[in-house]
Amino acid sequence: MGPVIGGGFELYTWRWAFYINLLFGAILLPIYVFILPSNNPIPGKTRWQRLVTFDWVGAVLSVGACITLVMGINFGGTLYPWRSGQIIALFVVTGVLWIAFVLQQVLTIFTTKETRMLPIHLYLQKEPLLLFVACTAVGAVSYTSVYYIPIYFQFTRGDTAIDSAVRQLPFIFFLITAIPASGIYMSRIGYYKPCYLGGSIVALIAAVLMGMLRSSRQKI
């Protein structure tokens, strides 16, 4: 119901589409703290020892790279023109930070192979690398569709935010059902290839069909 609730906020202020996350976070915080069981990834070591072995340099570099990338994408074309110095600087900084992060992880600078944040050894294996690429591709198709389907209906049909959200609900229901169902299947059967192969085929067919949509209205 998230898209519908977010569309309803348009009648008051769109900012509540983001503020409501703080409300749900405050309500669910006690559950996270007191009910969910904690997991100690390094048993036998104190909290101070775990903090010392944490890859702080890698964390700072990766978080900084993500923040500058998101800022550049969100501010470009809205607060600043894409060719402005501010946006160019953000993309340059994020590129430098990503390069520094990869070098820091590969050369294990201020970290070790056992404690580095990015398990680079997995990228040297064919199977995990292919699964990562498949997940990234299907995720890009899914969440790009989630973003653009409401925009399509608003521009081509003149729908309000709520109307376009209602049109999107069948896709959302299928998405939130298929994701946990595939997880349950793989955890019980232990055979993941049908999910990856079948899901990729379905996502490809759907993306091609969506790409063939044409509006009868004049392009804006």
TADA-V172116 format. One line per field, one symbol per residue. ss: DSSP state (2 for helix, 1 for strand, 0 for the rest). psi: psi as a letter, one per 20 degrees, with the letter a starting at -180 (. if undefined). Layout:
ss = ???
psi = ???
This chain:
ss = 0222222220000002222222222222222222200000000000222222200222222222222222222221000100002222222222222222222222000000000000022220022222222222222222222222222222220000222222222222222222222222222220002222222222222222222000000000
psi = jghgghhhihhfpihihhhhhhghghhighggghgpqqpohnqiqrhghhhhiqnhghggggggggghghggghhpifhqqhjqhggghghgghgghgghggghggilpkarhhiqhonhhhiipgghghhgggggghhggghhghghghhghhhhikqrhgghhhhiggggghgighghghggghhghjoighgggghhgghggghgghiipqqirpq.
